[in-house]
Amino acid sequence: MKPDTTTAMQDLIQQIRSKIPFDMPEAQACTGICNGCSQKLLEFLDTELISWEFRLNQGETPNLGDIKRLARSSIKIYRVLHKNQLVPPLKL
């Protein structure tokens, strides 16, 4: 049985938090290789996750489009972090 969208969003947030190094020091995130500002992307994604965690706690129910958008943004950010040599290759 498929999970409801709230559970799916919570699971996605948990997966993102476990795979992306939000606690990375700024000096490490800003190495010399820059295919996109890693620090700004990490801040953006962290803000999105905090927003969704708050909204879920308030009882808001995400739709499938919300889940898809967050997943797509996370994958794109992860790929930039990989190009900047901050994370290993993405395994889907």
C-alpha positions, 0 to 999 in steps of 0.5 A: 500500500502506498503512503499518504502524501504527508508520510511521503513528504516526511520520508523525503525530508528525512532522506534529503537530510540524511544525504545532503551535508547541511552541517558542512562548514562554509570554508569546506563548501567554498572550495575553489571548484564552483559550478554553483554556489554550494553554500547558497544552495544548501541554505536554500534547500534547508529553508525549504525543508524547514518550511515543509516541516513547519507546514506539516506540523501545522497539519498542511497536506502536501500534494504530489506536485509539492513532493515532486518539486522538492525531490527535483530541487534536491536532486539538482542541488545534490548534482551541483554539490557533486560537481563541486566535489562535496558529495559522492555520485547520486545513486537512485 
